[in-house]
Each structure stands twice: as structure tokens, then as C-alpha cells.
């Protein structure tokens, strides 16, 4: 498989704080790639580097072999990386369809004057995003919610709507920051199946998640961070059995044993 996203000795310092320190990673096309680690391990900072919110202090981030280390977030999005955040960022008083339509902002030609005057270009863009927005909702099984205010939906459905909006960018890769946070077990399992469905349709997924059952049952490879440093990368089976992960991430074998049993249950 081709390598889509790669980091080479990536560091990010905030003054004297080494938030990310010499992290190397390779995500292949077709992966569901997990990033785990305790709070403060540098996971979200690393995501922010990959999506252009931060620029690395040193090192490189490559996407499809091209250096994106210092590109703006919108330029990275145009290249094919979509991003969701830990806290759901929907427009809750707008409909589900309107939220998804916002995701097309990088692919439309309409400017403010077009919108004010309802020019032909504005009407063409509006027709396009209306049609494509409904197509995405149909594709991901959310069509029945199209006309409902996003804020009225259950938490798990709102998270799926946010991911559907990311699909409007026509990405090659989707970065999901703790998508299962705050969900009950039924919602978490539904989201896991949703993500695997997207992966089967050709999307490469990179996910930060604390839920071990979610990670172990969905990811093909896992990167483990601790205090900003990479301590292991491998398959779920390798992560389960690595003594360094056991000691550095989980602290004591009893907790790790419980996490394994939960992931396998």
C-alpha cells in the first residue's frame, strides 16, 4: 500500500515544553490508524501539526510524498485531509443538510457579491451543493435527518453528521479526534461500524481515541505516544503484548489486563 501521511522526526515546542518530540509515523492508504496515549501525551497537538493548525518546530510532515509542514489548514484540506475535533462543532440551529453543505465551501466559486445578488454562479453552486449534500447523507445513512436541526439529534448522530460534513471536502484521509468521547456503549459501537464502513468505501482514517475496545476492534495499526514521544507502533496484537506500552502508558499490569479483557469482550 502507498504511504499517504508520514511524519519524520516531528517536534513541536511551546517555549520549554516539548509537546511532541521526534515522532515518526507512516499511515498507508486504506489504513484505520489509531493514536493512543494518556492525557497530555501530545496526541491532539500531533493532529494539529498534521492538519496545519500548528507548524512543527522541526521535522517534516509529508502527504502523498509532498511536504505540507508549513501549509495553512485550508491548503491541507484542499490536498485531501479532512479533520474533526474532540468537541462537536456543528451549527446546532441549522439543519443537518445545511451543516453538510458548509463543508463544500472550498469547492465553490461564489463570492460575497454573488451571494448578495443571487447571480447565476451563486445559483449553480447552490444547486450543486444541495445535490451533493443529499448524496452524502444518502451514502452514510443520514438522509432521514436532512431537514432536522442538528442540535436536536442524539449525540451519536451529531458526531456522524460532523463526519459527513468532512466528507464534503472529498478527502483521501479523515482525522478524527476522540470521536467516541461522551458516547454510551451502543453509540460507540454504531460509530465504530460507521467508520469501518467509510474505510471499506476507500477512506483512510486516522483516529485518536481513549476507548480501548473501540481502538483494538477497528484499527489496523496503532501509534502509542507518551509525554510527546513515540513509544511504540504496531498492530493491536503487538500493542497488547508490548511490555513498554504496559509500563509507560498503562502504569500497572492490572489495569492493562482489564483493558485487554474489555477490548476483547
VENFEN-V159746 format. One record per pair of residues at least 24 apart in sequence whose ideal C-beta (glycine too) atoms are under 7 Angstrom apart, sorted by the first residue. I is the first residue (numbers start at 0). J is the second residue. D is the distance in whole Angstrom. If there is no record, write none. Layout:
# VENFEN-V159746
{{I;J;D} {I;J;D}}
This chain:
# VENFEN-V159746
{{0;27;4} {0;28;5} {0;29;6} {1;27;7} {1;28;5} {2;27;6} {3;27;7} {3;28;5} {3;62;7} {3;63;6} {3;171;6} {3;172;6} {3;203;6} {4;49;7} {4;62;6} {4;172;6} {4;205;7} {5;61;4} {6;58;7} {6;60;5} {7;58;6} {7;59;5} {8;57;7} {8;58;4} {9;48;6} {9;55;5} {9;58;4} {9;60;6} {10;55;6} {10;56;5} {10;57;5} {10;58;5} {11;44;6} {11;48;6} {11;53;6} {11;55;6} {11;56;5} {12;56;5} {17;227;5} {18;44;4} {18;227;5} {19;44;5} {19;45;5} {19;48;7} {19;227;5} {20;227;5} {20;228;5} {21;228;7} {22;229;5} {23;229;6} {24;222;6} {24;232;7} {26;203;7} {26;205;6} {28;203;6} {29;203;6} {30;203;6} {30;219;5} {30;220;6} {31;194;7} {31;198;5} {31;204;5} {31;217;6} {31;218;5} {31;219;5} {32;204;7} {32;205;5} {32;218;6} {32;219;7} {32;220;5} {33;206;6} {33;208;6} {33;214;5} {33;218;4} {33;221;4} {34;205;7} {34;207;5} {34;222;5} {34;224;7} {35;208;7} {35;214;6} {35;221;6} {35;223;6} {36;223;6} {36;224;4} {36;225;6} {36;248;6} {37;225;7} {37;248;6} {40;224;4} {40;225;5} {40;226;7} {40;227;7} {41;224;5} {41;227;4} {42;207;5} {42;224;6} {43;85;7} {43;176;6} {43;207;7} {45;224;7} {46;174;6} {46;176;6} {46;207;6} {49;174;6} {50;75;6} {50;80;6} {50;82;4} {50;174;6} {51;75;4} {73;105;6} {76;105;6} {76;168;6} {77;105;6} {79;170;5} {79;171;4} {79;172;6} {80;170;6} {80;172;5} {80;174;7} {81;165;4} {81;168;5} {81;170;4} {81;173;5} {82;174;5} {83;161;5} {83;162;6} {83;165;6} {83;175;5} {83;176;6} {83;178;7} {84;176;5} {85;176;5} {85;177;4} {85;180;6} {87;157;5} {87;158;6} {87;161;6} {88;161;7} {89;149;4} {89;157;6} {89;160;6} {89;161;6} {90;149;7} {91;148;7} {91;149;5} {91;150;3} {92;148;6} {92;150;6} {93;148;7} {93;149;6} {94;145;7} {94;146;5} {94;147;6} {94;148;6} {94;149;7} {95;136;7} {95;141;6} {95;144;5} {95;145;5} {95;147;6} {95;149;5} {95;160;5} {96;132;5} {96;133;7} {96;136;7} {96;145;4} {96;146;7} {98;149;5} {98;160;6} {98;164;6} {99;132;4} {99;135;6} {99;136;6} {99;163;5} {99;164;5} {99;167;6} {100;128;5} {100;129;7} {100;132;5} {101;164;6} {102;164;4} {102;165;6} {102;167;3} {102;168;6} {103;128;4} {103;131;7} {103;167;5} {105;168;6} {132;167;7} {135;163;5} {135;166;5} {135;167;6} {136;163;6} {139;163;5} {154;181;6} {154;182;6} {154;186;7} {155;182;6} {155;186;3} {155;189;6} {155;190;6} {158;190;6} {159;190;7} {159;193;6} {171;203;6} {172;203;5} {172;205;7} {173;202;6} {173;204;5} {174;205;5} {175;204;7} {175;206;4} {176;207;5} {177;207;5} {177;208;6} {177;209;7} {178;206;7} {178;208;7} {179;208;6} {179;210;5} {179;213;5} {187;213;6} {191;216;7} {191;217;5} {211;258;5} {211;261;6} {211;262;5} {212;261;5} {212;262;5} {215;262;4} {216;262;7} {223;248;6}}
